Amino acid sequence: MEDNQTEPLPPDQAWEALLSTPESEIFLNYEIEKAKQFIDNPSKQ
């Protein structure tokens, strides 16, 4: 992963950059699925 930015991005841009990477998409999808399962079965964690 190439990163030629030396200064931190503003939060909204940093979030967009994060969302544009495939790894974070996979992670977010995983988190969403976990949340759905938790909503469906709150007793099972």
CHARMM internal coordinates of N, CA and C (Angstrom, degrees):
IC EDIT
DIST 1 N 1 CA 1.4590
DIST 1 CA 1 C 1.5223
ANGL 1 N 1 CA 1 C 109.01
DIST 1 C 2 N 1.3177
ANGL 1 CA 1 C 2 N 116.61
DIHE 1 N 1 CA 1 C 2 N 118.42
DIST 2 N 2 CA 1.4537
ANGL 1 C 2 N 2 CA 118.83
DIHE 1 CA 1 C 2 N 2 CA -177.61
DIST 2 CA 2 C 1.5202
ANGL 2 N 2 CA 2 C 110.03
DIHE 1 C 2 N 2 CA 2 C -88.27
DIST 2 C 3 N 1.3253
ANGL 2 CA 2 C 3 N 115.50
DIHE 2 N 2 CA 2 C 3 N 139.57
DIST 3 N 3 CA 1.4532
ANGL 2 C 3 N 3 CA 120.28
DIHE 2 CA 2 C 3 N 3 CA -179.52
DIST 3 CA 3 C 1.5157
ANGL 3 N 3 CA 3 C 108.05
DIHE 2 C 3 N 3 CA 3 C -138.70
DIST 3 C 4 N 1.3358
ANGL 3 CA 3 C 4 N 116.57
DIHE 3 N 3 CA 3 C 4 N 102.05
DIST 4 N 4 CA 1.4565
ANGL 3 C 4 N 4 CA 119.30
DIHE 3 CA 3 C 4 N 4 CA -179.79
DIST 4 CA 4 C 1.5219
ANGL 4 N 4 CA 4 C 111.19
DIHE 3 C 4 N 4 CA 4 C -104.40
DIST 4 C 5 N 1.3269
ANGL 4 CA 4 C 5 N 116.95
DIHE 4 N 4 CA 4 C 5 N 17.82
DIST 5 N 5 CA 1.4610
ANGL 4 C 5 N 5 CA 121.37
DIHE 4 CA 4 C 5 N 5 CA 174.88
DIST 5 CA 5 C 1.5275
ANGL 5 N 5 CA 5 C 107.51
DIHE 4 C 5 N 5 CA 5 C -93.97
DIST 5 C 6 N 1.3200
ANGL 5 CA 5 C 6 N 116.05
DIHE 5 N 5 CA 5 C 6 N 126.64
DIST 6 N 6 CA 1.4582
ANGL 5 C 6 N 6 CA 118.70
DIHE 5 CA 5 C 6 N 6 CA 179.17
DIST 6 CA 6 C 1.5205
ANGL 6 N 6 CA 6 C 111.08
DIHE 5 C 6 N 6 CA 6 C -97.88
DIST 6 C 7 N 1.3437
ANGL 6 CA 6 C 7 N 117.05
DIHE 6 N 6 CA 6 C 7 N -29.27
DIST 7 N 7 CA 1.4626
ANGL 6 C 7 N 7 CA 119.70
DIHE 6 CA 6 C 7 N 7 CA 178.81
DIST 7 CA 7 C 1.5185
ANGL 7 N 7 CA 7 C 109.51
DIHE 6 C 7 N 7 CA 7 C -92.37
DIST 7 C 8 N 1.3307
ANGL 7 CA 7 C 8 N 116.70
DIHE 7 N 7 CA 7 C 8 N 147.82
DIST 8 N 8 CA 1.4702
ANGL 7 C 8 N 8 CA 118.92
DIHE 7 CA 7 C 8 N 8 CA 176.11
DIST 8 CA 8 C 1.5230
ANGL 8 N 8 CA 8 C 110.42
DIHE 7 C 8 N 8 CA 8 C -64.22
DIST 8 C 9 N 1.3136
ANGL 8 CA 8 C 9 N 115.89
DIHE 8 N 8 CA 8 C 9 N 142.66
DIST 9 N 9 CA 1.4562
ANGL 8 C 9 N 9 CA 120.22
DIHE 8 CA 8 C 9 N 9 CA 178.72
DIST 9 CA 9 C 1.5207
ANGL 9 N 9 CA 9 C 109.80
DIHE 8 C 9 N 9 CA 9 C -78.64
DIST 9 C 10 N 1.3465
ANGL 9 CA 9 C 10 N 116.52
DIHE 9 N 9 CA 9 C 10 N 154.57
DIST 10 N 10 CA 1.4658
ANGL 9 C 10 N 10 CA 118.72
DIHE 9 CA 9 C 10 N 10 CA 170.00
DIST 10 CA 10 C 1.5210
ANGL 10 N 10 CA 10 C 109.23
DIHE 9 C 10 N 10 CA 10 C -58.87
DIST 10 C 11 N 1.3240
ANGL 10 CA 10 C 11 N 118.16
DIHE 10 N 10 CA 10 C 11 N 149.00
DIST 11 N 11 CA 1.4709
ANGL 10 C 11 N 11 CA 120.91
DIHE 10 CA 10 C 11 N 11 CA -173.47
DIST 11 CA 11 C 1.5177
ANGL 11 N 11 CA 11 C 113.85
DIHE 10 C 11 N 11 CA 11 C -50.02
DIST 11 C 12 N 1.3363
ANGL 11 CA 11 C 12 N 118.23
DIHE 11 N 11 CA 11 C 12 N -43.57
DIST 12 N 12 CA 1.4642
ANGL 11 C 12 N 12 CA 118.90
DIHE 11 CA 11 C 12 N 12 CA -177.31
DIST 12 CA 12 C 1.5229
ANGL 12 N 12 CA 12 C 110.73
DIHE 11 C 12 N 12 CA 12 C -66.84
DIST 12 C 13 N 1.3299
ANGL 12 CA 12 C 13 N 117.54
DIHE 12 N 12 CA 12 C 13 N -40.05
DIST 13 N 13 CA 1.4669
ANGL 12 C 13 N 13 CA 120.03
DIHE 12 CA 12 C 13 N 13 CA 179.17
DIST 13 CA 13 C 1.5236
ANGL 13 N 13 CA 13 C 110.91
DIHE 12 C 13 N 13 CA 13 C -70.04
DIST 13 C 14 N 1.3146
ANGL 13 CA 13 C 14 N 115.69
DIHE 13 N 13 CA 13 C 14 N -38.54
DIST 14 N 14 CA 1.4634
ANGL 13 C 14 N 14 CA 119.54
DIHE 13 CA 13 C 14 N 14 CA 178.73
DIST 14 CA 14 C 1.5218
ANGL 14 N 14 CA 14 C 109.81
DIHE 13 C 14 N 14 CA 14 C -62.73
DIST 14 C 15 N 1.3349
ANGL 14 CA 14 C 15 N 115.78
DIHE 14 N 14 CA 14 C 15 N -40.46
DIST 15 N 15 CA 1.4684
ANGL 14 C 15 N 15 CA 120.47
DIHE 14 CA 14 C 15 N 15 CA 179.27
DIST 15 CA 15 C 1.5195
ANGL 15 N 15 CA 15 C 109.43
DIHE 14 C 15 N 15 CA 15 C -64.49
DIST 15 C 16 N 1.3484
ANGL 15 CA 15 C 16 N 116.97
DIHE 15 N 15 CA 15 C 16 N -43.30
DIST 16 N 16 CA 1.4671
ANGL 15 C 16 N 16 CA 120.13
DIHE 15 CA 15 C 16 N 16 CA 178.79
DIST 16 CA 16 C 1.5238
ANGL 16 N 16 CA 16 C 110.40
DIHE 15 C 16 N 16 CA 16 C -61.96
DIST 16 C 17 N 1.3132
ANGL 16 CA 16 C 17 N 116.59
DIHE 16 N 16 CA 16 C 17 N -42.60
DIST 17 N 17 CA 1.4608
ANGL 16 C 17 N 17 CA 120.33
DIHE 16 CA 16 C 17 N 17 CA 179.49
DIST 17 CA 17 C 1.5231
ANGL 17 N 17 CA 17 C 110.06
DIHE 16 C 17 N 17 CA 17 C -62.90
DIST 17 C 18 N 1.3300
ANGL 17 CA 17 C 18 N 115.88
DIHE 17 N 17 CA 17 C 18 N -40.44
DIST 18 N 18 CA 1.4606
ANGL 17 C 18 N 18 CA 120.36
DIHE 17 CA 17 C 18 N 18 CA 178.89
DIST 18 CA 18 C 1.5205
ANGL 18 N 18 CA 18 C 110.19
DIHE 17 C 18 N 18 CA 18 C -63.62
DIST 18 C 19 N 1.3370
ANGL 18 CA 18 C 19 N 115.88
DIHE 18 N 18 CA 18 C 19 N -44.29
DIST 19 N 19 CA 1.4606
ANGL 18 C 19 N 19 CA 119.87
DIHE 18 CA 18 C 19 N 19 CA -177.51
DIST 19 CA 19 C 1.5232
ANGL 19 N 19 CA 19 C 111.74
DIHE 18 C 19 N 19 CA 19 C -68.13
DIST 19 C 20 N 1.3221
ANGL 19 CA 19 C 20 N 117.25
DIHE 19 N 19 CA 19 C 20 N -22.46
DIST 20 N 20 CA 1.4649
ANGL 19 C 20 N 20 CA 119.68
DIHE 19 CA 19 C 20 N 20 CA -176.75
DIST 20 CA 20 C 1.5252
ANGL 20 N 20 CA 20 C 112.16
DIHE 19 C 20 N 20 CA 20 C -80.82
DIST 20 C 21 N 1.3335
ANGL 20 CA 20 C 21 N 117.64
DIHE 20 N 20 CA 20 C 21 N -8.09
DIST 21 N 21 CA 1.4658
ANGL 20 C 21 N 21 CA 119.46
DIHE 20 CA 20 C 21 N 21 CA 179.42
DIST 21 CA 21 C 1.5203
ANGL 21 N 21 CA 21 C 110.50
DIHE 20 C 21 N 21 CA 21 C -91.08
DIST 21 C 22 N 1.3278
ANGL 21 CA 21 C 22 N 117.71
DIHE 21 N 21 CA 21 C 22 N 135.75
DIST 22 N 22 CA 1.4624
ANGL 21 C 22 N 22 CA 121.77
DIHE 21 CA 21 C 22 N 22 CA -177.96
DIST 22 CA 22 C 1.5275
ANGL 22 N 22 CA 22 C 112.91
DIHE 21 C 22 N 22 CA 22 C -57.50
DIST 22 C 23 N 1.3251
ANGL 22 CA 22 C 23 N 117.62
DIHE 22 N 22 CA 22 C 23 N -37.54
DIST 23 N 23 CA 1.4619
ANGL 22 C 23 N 23 CA 120.21
DIHE 22 CA 22 C 23 N 23 CA -177.99
DIST 23 CA 23 C 1.5216
ANGL 23 N 23 CA 23 C 110.31
DIHE 22 C 23 N 23 CA 23 C -59.79
DIST 23 C 24 N 1.3371
ANGL 23 CA 23 C 24 N 116.68
DIHE 23 N 23 CA 23 C 24 N -42.49
DIST 24 N 24 CA 1.4580
ANGL 23 C 24 N 24 CA 118.42
DIHE 23 CA 23 C 24 N 24 CA -178.28
DIST 24 CA 24 C 1.5165
ANGL 24 N 24 CA 24 C 110.85
DIHE 23 C 24 N 24 CA 24 C -71.72
DIST 24 C 25 N 1.3396
ANGL 24 CA 24 C 25 N 116.97
DIHE 24 N 24 CA 24 C 25 N -30.55
DIST 25 N 25 CA 1.4686
ANGL 24 C 25 N 25 CA 119.01
DIHE 24 CA 24 C 25 N 25 CA 176.30
DIST 25 CA 25 C 1.5210
ANGL 25 N 25 CA 25 C 109.73
DIHE 24 C 25 N 25 CA 25 C -62.40
DIST 25 C 26 N 1.3223
ANGL 25 CA 25 C 26 N 115.80
DIHE 25 N 25 CA 25 C 26 N -44.67
DIST 26 N 26 CA 1.4658
ANGL 25 C 26 N 26 CA 120.44
DIHE 25 CA 25 C 26 N 26 CA 178.95
DIST 26 CA 26 C 1.5261
ANGL 26 N 26 CA 26 C 109.34
DIHE 25 C 26 N 26 CA 26 C -61.96
DIST 26 C 27 N 1.3221
ANGL 26 CA 26 C 27 N 116.36
DIHE 26 N 26 CA 26 C 27 N -44.22
DIST 27 N 27 CA 1.4561
ANGL 26 C 27 N 27 CA 120.78
DIHE 26 CA 26 C 27 N 27 CA -179.20
DIST 27 CA 27 C 1.5242
ANGL 27 N 27 CA 27 C 110.85
DIHE 26 C 27 N 27 CA 27 C -62.87
DIST 27 C 28 N 1.3498
ANGL 27 CA 27 C 28 N 116.47
DIHE 27 N 27 CA 27 C 28 N -44.80
DIST 28 N 28 CA 1.4624
ANGL 27 C 28 N 28 CA 119.90
DIHE 27 CA 27 C 28 N 28 CA -179.65
DIST 28 CA 28 C 1.5154
ANGL 28 N 28 CA 28 C 110.93
DIHE 27 C 28 N 28 CA 28 C -64.34
DIST 28 C 29 N 1.3220
ANGL 28 CA 28 C 29 N 117.17
DIHE 28 N 28 CA 28 C 29 N -41.73
DIST 29 N 29 CA 1.4654
ANGL 28 C 29 N 29 CA 120.15
DIHE 28 CA 28 C 29 N 29 CA 177.86
DIST 29 CA 29 C 1.5219
ANGL 29 N 29 CA 29 C 110.02
DIHE 28 C 29 N 29 CA 29 C -60.46
DIST 29 C 30 N 1.3266
ANGL 29 CA 29 C 30 N 116.12
DIHE 29 N 29 CA 29 C 30 N -41.06
DIST 30 N 30 CA 1.4607
ANGL 29 C 30 N 30 CA 120.99
DIHE 29 CA 29 C 30 N 30 CA 178.64
DIST 30 CA 30 C 1.5291
ANGL 30 N 30 CA 30 C 110.40
DIHE 29 C 30 N 30 CA 30 C -62.39
DIST 30 C 31 N 1.3291
ANGL 30 CA 30 C 31 N 115.75
DIHE 30 N 30 CA 30 C 31 N -44.69
DIST 31 N 31 CA 1.4640
ANGL 30 C 31 N 31 CA 119.95
DIHE 30 CA 30 C 31 N 31 CA 179.81
DIST 31 CA 31 C 1.5229
ANGL 31 N 31 CA 31 C 110.92
DIHE 30 C 31 N 31 CA 31 C -64.11
DIST 31 C 32 N 1.3353
ANGL 31 CA 31 C 32 N 116.72
DIHE 31 N 31 CA 31 C 32 N -39.51
DIST 32 N 32 CA 1.4653
ANGL 31 C 32 N 32 CA 120.87
DIHE 31 CA 31 C 32 N 32 CA 178.98
DIST 32 CA 32 C 1.5214
ANGL 32 N 32 CA 32 C 110.03
DIHE 31 C 32 N 32 CA 32 C -63.98
DIST 32 C 33 N 1.3299
ANGL 32 CA 32 C 33 N 116.96
DIHE 32 N 32 CA 32 C 33 N -44.16
DIST 33 N 33 CA 1.4693
ANGL 32 C 33 N 33 CA 120.38
DIHE 32 CA 32 C 33 N 33 CA 178.91
DIST 33 CA 33 C 1.5294
ANGL 33 N 33 CA 33 C 110.36
DIHE 32 C 33 N 33 CA 33 C -62.47
DIST 33 C 34 N 1.3435
ANGL 33 CA 33 C 34 N 116.01
DIHE 33 N 33 CA 33 C 34 N -41.69
DIST 34 N 34 CA 1.4605
ANGL 33 C 34 N 34 CA 119.45
DIHE 33 CA 33 C 34 N 34 CA 178.30
DIST 34 CA 34 C 1.5235
ANGL 34 N 34 CA 34 C 110.31
DIHE 33 C 34 N 34 CA 34 C -61.04
DIST 34 C 35 N 1.3227
ANGL 34 CA 34 C 35 N 116.28
DIHE 34 N 34 CA 34 C 35 N -42.87
DIST 35 N 35 CA 1.4644
ANGL 34 C 35 N 35 CA 120.78
DIHE 34 CA 34 C 35 N 35 CA -179.54
DIST 35 CA 35 C 1.5233
ANGL 35 N 35 CA 35 C 110.55
DIHE 34 C 35 N 35 CA 35 C -64.12
DIST 35 C 36 N 1.3435
ANGL 35 CA 35 C 36 N 116.41
DIHE 35 N 35 CA 35 C 36 N -41.51
DIST 36 N 36 CA 1.4695
ANGL 35 C 36 N 36 CA 120.12
DIHE 35 CA 35 C 36 N 36 CA 178.63
DIST 36 CA 36 C 1.5238
ANGL 36 N 36 CA 36 C 110.20
DIHE 35 C 36 N 36 CA 36 C -61.19
DIST 36 C 37 N 1.3208
ANGL 36 CA 36 C 37 N 116.58
DIHE 36 N 36 CA 36 C 37 N -44.60
DIST 37 N 37 CA 1.4603
ANGL 36 C 37 N 37 CA 120.36
DIHE 36 CA 36 C 37 N 37 CA -179.40
DIST 37 CA 37 C 1.5232
ANGL 37 N 37 CA 37 C 110.23
DIHE 36 C 37 N 37 CA 37 C -64.71
DIST 37 C 38 N 1.3287
ANGL 37 CA 37 C 38 N 115.94
DIHE 37 N 37 CA 37 C 38 N -37.19
DIST 38 N 38 CA 1.4614
ANGL 37 C 38 N 38 CA 119.64
DIHE 37 CA 37 C 38 N 38 CA 179.36
DIST 38 CA 38 C 1.5288
ANGL 38 N 38 CA 38 C 110.06
DIHE 37 C 38 N 38 CA 38 C -66.11
DIST 38 C 39 N 1.3397
ANGL 38 CA 38 C 39 N 116.33
DIHE 38 N 38 CA 38 C 39 N -39.65
DIST 39 N 39 CA 1.4670
ANGL 38 C 39 N 39 CA 120.46
DIHE 38 CA 38 C 39 N 39 CA 178.52
DIST 39 CA 39 C 1.5275
ANGL 39 N 39 CA 39 C 109.77
DIHE 38 C 39 N 39 CA 39 C -66.02
DIST 39 C 40 N 1.3298
ANGL 39 CA 39 C 40 N 116.45
DIHE 39 N 39 CA 39 C 40 N -40.58
DIST 40 N 40 CA 1.4671
ANGL 39 C 40 N 40 CA 120.15
DIHE 39 CA 39 C 40 N 40 CA -179.62
DIST 40 CA 40 C 1.5289
ANGL 40 N 40 CA 40 C 111.46
DIHE 39 C 40 N 40 CA 40 C -69.04
DIST 40 C 41 N 1.3272
ANGL 40 CA 40 C 41 N 116.62
DIHE 40 N 40 CA 40 C 41 N -39.19
DIST 41 N 41 CA 1.4737
ANGL 40 C 41 N 41 CA 120.90
DIHE 40 CA 40 C 41 N 41 CA -177.08
DIST 41 CA 41 C 1.5279
ANGL 41 N 41 CA 41 C 109.88
DIHE 40 C 41 N 41 CA 41 C -131.20
DIST 41 C 42 N 1.3199
ANGL 41 CA 41 C 42 N 117.55
DIHE 41 N 41 CA 41 C 42 N 76.40
DIST 42 N 42 CA 1.4756
ANGL 41 C 42 N 42 CA 119.62
DIHE 41 CA 41 C 42 N 42 CA -175.35
DIST 42 CA 42 C 1.5285
ANGL 42 N 42 CA 42 C 113.17
DIHE 41 C 42 N 42 CA 42 C -61.11
DIST 42 C 43 N 1.3337
ANGL 42 CA 42 C 43 N 117.48
DIHE 42 N 42 CA 42 C 43 N -27.18
DIST 43 N 43 CA 1.4607
ANGL 42 C 43 N 43 CA 119.29
DIHE 42 CA 42 C 43 N 43 CA -177.78
DIST 43 CA 43 C 1.5209
ANGL 43 N 43 CA 43 C 111.85
DIHE 42 C 43 N 43 CA 43 C -74.17
DIST 43 C 44 N 1.3473
ANGL 43 CA 43 C 44 N 116.51
DIHE 43 N 43 CA 43 C 44 N -28.31
DIST 44 N 44 CA 1.4788
ANGL 43 C 44 N 44 CA 120.95
DIHE 43 CA 43 C 44 N 44 CA 179.04
DIST 44 CA 44 C 1.5130
ANGL 44 N 44 CA 44 C 108.46
DIHE 43 C 44 N 44 CA 44 C -91.67
DIST 44 C 45 N 1.3220
ANGL 44 CA 44 C 45 N 117.94
DIHE 44 N 44 CA 44 C 45 N 123.20
DIST 45 N 45 CA 1.4619
ANGL 44 C 45 N 45 CA 117.86
DIHE 44 CA 44 C 45 N 45 CA 177.99
DIST 45 CA 45 C 1.5042
ANGL 45 N 45 CA 45 C 110.75
DIHE 44 C 45 N 45 CA 45 C -108.22
END
COOR INIT
IC SEED 1 N 1 CA 1 C
IC BUILD
